[in-house]
């Protein structure tokens, strides 16, 4: 996960320039500007100097846009091969200007940053290695270049810093309470994964990220699920979904995890089916409130089976369950997934591959292939929309059916509380008898109205309603 990058071009020459400027700053006397650096529970204050922007390199390992790098597979591959090549640096520049959730769009926050820099200048220094690689301040560097600024104030990290130290510094800066711009959701997940690969415990990572340990495990489950979906989206055309495709799905993915954990211990197959269907709905960009309708009742009523078009239904059905799975080294086998789980996975796999084709940025796929993928997504979107709408209507009906009994239960609880309040008031001789009598009369009136409605259309009322009708009838004025 953690990668060591080779030195950039002219690294030795730039290192000499940095050493010279640091020495000049120290020799100048007076109050010198420094910046605090935290890494691996260590701390130091480093010198701040001005360096030419033209000589600084954007950091290819920055957590800021790690997920967004997957936006263009060809550019990402070139960036891995030579991070200092001009095209690679241009790709980093493009991503730092782009919207984190959709790199095809320009980021309005970047424009706000540029306006602030133009109006007020650079308030805080960035951080740079001795070889001229920016550790903190990559986005500011791009904005300053856009404004035509020639130099940038940066703190200089110690010459002996490794790439492990550099990543630790960047992560520490991001996780300070005073940070100004959060990592995107997927980039936070990747940063946690990187920390785990370094051998840090869940407790240590959770503490650094200021979350509970159970939340850390939830985040790791979500990232693992996303990576599995990306693998499943691969097709013969060589395209696949990207990490950036799941930006913006944070709350829906967290709700999915909570539902899955709740159901898994009771019915694993039910949990797996609802997981596949919810992931498909998230992929189709349904809202959080819509996705919530895909629950146990949705599965029980099989709403989706009534709305899926034949091509999707044919693709998703016909499985008799996966074969038993052998456990290497133990000579044991466990049952494969049930037929219903296999069907849900097949449907989702078809949607994943279609989405990968539609969202691919390279030229490896024909327009006809993308058109076919879009048609699959459109059909699935319509089917899920109709199924979710039907489930929503049913949920609203169930809620209306339960509303009157629920309100009556609340009224009973209030009356029980009133009994205790009445005893205490009489004990302390503080009861307002006139007010209490007036309230009882209002209760009688309300019970009569309730009896009138409860008795309509019930030829054989239950014991509760029968009592209510008798009580209201005996209290009718003569």
Secondary structure, 3 states (H helix, E strand, C coil): CCCCCCCCCCHHHHHHHHHHHHHHHHHCCCCCCEEEEEECCEEEEEEEEEEEHHHCECCCCCHHHCCHHHHCHHHHHHHHHCCCCHHHHHHHHHHHHECCCCCCCECHHHHHHHHHHHHHCCCCCEEECCCCEEEECHHHHHHHHHCCCCEEEEEECCCCCCHHHHHHHHHHHHHCCCCCCCCCHHHHHHHHHHHHHCCCCHHHHHHHCCCCHHHHHHHHHHHHHHHHHHHHCCCCCCCCCCHHHHCCCHHHHHHHHHHHHHHHCCCHHHHHHHHHHHHHHHHCCCCHHHHHCCCHHHHHHCHHHHHCCHHHHHHHCCCCCCCCEEECCCCEEECCCCHHHHHHHHHHHHHHHHHHHHHCCCCCCCHHHHHHHHHHHHHHHHHHHHHHHHHHHHHHHHHHHHHHHHHHHHHHHHHHHHHHHHHHHHHCCCCCHHHHHHHHHHHHHHHHHHHHHHCCCCCCCCHHHHHHHHHHHHCCCC
